[in-house]
Amino acid sequence: MRPSFETMEAGAPVFDDLGTRKLFEVLILEVFRNSEAVPLGHVETYCFSRVMRSGRALPNALRLLEWLGFLIRDQDNLVPTPQLDAIREGLTAEGIPLALVRSILGRLRDSGHFTEVFATGCITRAPESRALYIATSKIPHKHLSLIVLFRNFDLLTERVEGTGLLEVDHSVTRLLADTAATSPHKHKSRTLTLEALKLIHAAQEAQGLKAEEYVVALERRRLSAHPHLDLVRSISSEDAGAGFDVVSFQSDLSPMHDRFIEVKSYKDRCCFYWSRNERDTAHELGDAYYLYLVDINQVEDTGYVPIVIKNPAENLSDGWVLESESWLVSPKVVPDDRRAVPPSN
């Protein structure tokens, strides 16, 4: 049995084989049927006798229950928590899959790692049936064990042989859609330079905030039929290093944020500063990243439409001039002793 599992704050936890529905039924309803501590050896022996080939999956299943806050390790014992007692109360074997999936999705959302597992474009909605689908090709390989677990719970089924699309069972469609819509986009952490901080501060001045409010209102009008219009919003005051200002949806059918907008305001002459962090984020998000260029003098004019550039990392080279307004300057070094070269007279 591997040592106590600690939540990986730097990323979503990675599990191997998580086993079957039967294994979790045995653990929740039989092994930890009350609040008493259970020795690890007893857990292994009991599960091996009740679930065939549970040896490889058992340690991972226990780690998952720890990550969910349902178990605590105390030396060689596992102690059920009040959270496990709460979900187990009145629970039958048939209800365990839904209870676990609800807990897993909630934990991913609350820890900020939902979009690390369910990346942008991974979840789609059928226009007519409104059913949700998961594209397995867009799930990072290290997190596929969670998708396999959902399949083992019969909550995901293959749509068409060989397509790589899994249809989400109707019992969790609303849960997954709401979790996706309310989960913040997880982006790579970046170190901000002094120049980037200055640009961020400038964007938070009155003109920039007015432009962001305009774009939020514009997006909400475009998505008037979306069930989560309140989630189209500005995030610049919450996450200055995100690399974009507004989170939105590509269409009324988008179940999660999949349109990330950097708002640039200007007066008279259309020009703007684009930080390295913003460019890196644009490269990372591709077609999901947009620049909205807003003439602040026209935002109150009826019929005004801002300039919208999709995937600017690829498209700014056509029709735009990029100029460097600042340079990174550092001293030369002498290879043998690493001393800075003194300035010449």
N, C-alpha and C positions, 0 to 999 in steps of 0.2 A: 504494500500500500504506500503510495507516494505521500510526502509530507503535506502539512496543512496548506490549503490553497489560499493565496492572498489575491485580492482584486488587483488587476493590472491597470492602474490609472492611466498608463501611457497608451492604452489601446483596449479594444474589446478582447475578452479572454478567448484563448484558443483551446479547443477541446478535440480529442480524437474521437473514436467510436463511442457514442453515448448509449448504445444499446437499444432495447425494445420498449414498447409500451408496457409489457408485462413486468419488466424489471422495475420500472417506476411505480407500478401498482403495488408490487411486493414491498418496496422500500417505504412508501408513504402509508399504506394501509396495514402493513403487517410488521415490518421491522421497527418502524418508529410510530407505532400506534398510540403511544402515550408520551409523556414528557420526560421519561427517564433516560439517563445516559445509557448507551449501548456500546460495549467493547467492539473494536474494529474486527477482531477475530470472529465474534459472533455474527457480525454483519456478513462477513465473507462466507462463513459456513452455511448460514441460513439461505443466502441468495444462491449459492452454488447448488443447494438441494432443491430449490424452487424454480430456478430459471436456468435452462441449459445454456452452456457457452456464455455465461455472464462474467467470466473471469476477466476478460480484456476490457469490457465496458464498465464494470462496476466502479473502478477508481474514478473514471471520468464522470459517471453519473453522480457520485458523491461530491465531486468537485463542483459540478453544476448546482447541486442543492446548497452547497456552501456559498457559492457566488450569489445565489438568490436570497441568501440570508435565512435559509430554512434549517441549516445545521451549523453547529459550532464544534470545532475539534478541541478536546481537552485531553492532552497527552494521548493515550491510547483509546480514548472514548469519543463517540459522537453524540452530541446533545441536541435534541430537537429544540427549536426556538418557538416563541409564542406565535411568530408569523406562520410557521408550519401548522401549529395547532389551529390557527384561525382558518386556514384554507382547507384543512382536513375535516373540520367540523361539518357534518352532514354530507360529506363528499363520498360518492360511489366510484367504482372503478371506471365507469363510463365518463365521469366528469373530470378525471385526472388530466387527460390531454389538454383540454381547454384551459383548465386552471394553470397548468405549467406554461403553456404558450402565452397566456396573459401575463404571467409573472416575468417570463423571459423578455417579452417585448417591452414591458414597463421598465425593467432593469436596464435594458439597452438604451431606452429613451432617457431615463433619469440620469444615467452615467455619461450621456453625451456620445454614445458609441453606436447608435442605431444606424446612422448613415455610413458607418465604417463597414458594417456587415451588409446592409441593404443599400448599395451604392446608387448614385443618381442614374435613373433609367432602368433600374432593376425591376421595379414594380410598375406594371402598366394596367390600364383598365379597358375592357372591351366596350366600344361605343354603344352597342345595342343592348347587350345583356347586363352591362355594368359590372361584370365579373372581374376579379383581380387575377393577374398572372404574375409569376416570378420567373425572370430569365436567369437560369442557373449560370449561364456564361458570364454574367455580370457580378456574381457573388465571388469574392476573393476565395481562393482555394482553401486557405487556412480556416475559413468560417463555414465551409460546406457541411460540416458535421451537424450544425444546428438545422440546416435545411433537411438533411437526411432524417434527423429526429422528428421534424414536423411531418415528413412523409411517413415515418414509422407510426406516427399518431393518426394517420389517415386524414390529415388536414391539408395535404397537398397531393394532387394527382396529376399524372402526365396528361397534357392536353391532346397532343397528337404524337404518335410514335416518331421519335427522332428530332423533334423541334427544339427541345431544351426548354420548353415553356411548361411550368407547373401551375395548374389552376388552384386557386385558394378556395378551400371549402367555405360554403356560405356562412357557417357558424362563426368563422373568424374574419370574414371579409371586412365588416365594419370596424372591428378591433384593429386590424392591420392598417386599414386606411386612415383611421384617426391617429394611430401612433406615428405613421409615416408623415402625416401632415403637421404634427406638432413636434417633430424631432428636429432640432437645429442641425444645420449642415456641419459636419465635422471636417475641418481642413487641417492641413499640415501646419504645425507650429513654426513660426518664422521669427527671426530676430529682426527687429525694426531699427533702421538707422536713424540718426538725428534728422536727416532730410525727410525720411518717410514720416516721422512724427510731426514735423512741421507741416507737411502736406495734409496729414490727418486733422491737425488742429485747424488748418485753413478751411477744410471741408465742413467743419462743424460750425462755422460762422453762419450768420443769418442767411446769406445768399444760398449757401449749400443746403441748409436745412429746408429752406423754402422750396428748392428744387426737388429735394427728396420727398417732401409732402406732396408736391405736384405729381411725381412719378407714382407714388403709392395710390393716389386717387385715380390716375390714368389707368393703372393696372386693374384696380377694382372695377372700373367701368368696363374694361375689356373682358374681365372674367365674371361678369354679373351673375352667371348661373352656377358658379363654383360654390360648393357647400361650406367652404372654409375661407370666405373672403376676409375675415378678420385676421387671418394668418399671412395675408399679403401686407408686409410691414417693413419699416426701416429698422435695421439692426446696427447702424453705425455707432450709436451711443452705447450699445452693449458690447460690441466686439470691434475695436478700432483696427485690429490686425486681420480682419476677415478677408480683405481684398475686394469687397463689394459692399454696397450700401443697403440694398433692398432685396428681400427674398420674395419670390412670386412663383407662379405656376405657368407652364407652357400653354395649357388649355384647361377647359372646364373638367376634363377627364383625368387630369394629373392628380394622383393620390398623394404625392409628396412634393416638397419644394424641388423644382427642377429648372428654375429660371432665376439666375443670380445677376443682379443689375448693379453696375457701378454708375452712379449719377455724376455727371460733370456739368456744372453751370457756367454760363459765360454771358457777357454783355457785348453787343455789337459784333466783335470779331470772334468767330468760332475757333477757339483753340483751348487746350487744356493740358494739365500735367498728368502724366500716367506713371505712377511709382513702380519700382521694380517688384514690390510685393503684389501689386495689382496685375502686372504683366504675368508674373509667375502663376497667379491664381487663374488668369484667363487661359494660359496654356493647359493648366490642370483640368479645367472644367470644359474646355472646348465649346461645342455648340450650346451648352447650357449657360454660357456667360455672355452678357450683353453690356454694351456701353449706351447709355441714354444721354445725349448731349442736349441740354436744356437752355434755351435763350431766356434768361430770367425776365427780360423786358416783354416777353410775349406770353407768359404762362397764363395770364388772365384774358387773353384774346380768344374769342370763340373760334373753334376750328383749328387752333394752333396744334401742330404735331411736331414733337422733337425729332432730332436725328437719332436713329436707332441702328447700332452696328452689332450684328451677331458675330460671335467668335472673333473678336478683334485681334487676337493673337495671330490669326491667319489672314484676316481681311483688311487690316489697317495699312498694309503695304500698297494697296491699290487706291490711289487718289488722295493719299495723305502724306504729308511730309513730317518725318520724325527728326527732331533736332535735339542734341544734347545740351542741356542748360547748365549742367554741373559735371564735375569730374572727380573721381576718387583718386587722391594723390597720396602716395606712400614713399618712404625713402628707399633708395637703392641699398643693397647690402653687399658686403664683401664676402664671398663664399667661404673663405678660410677661417675668418674670426667673427662673421656675422655682425660686424660693426657698421653703423650707418656711414655712408660716404658724406663727408663734410661739404658744405656749399662752397663753390668756387668763388674767387674774388671777381 
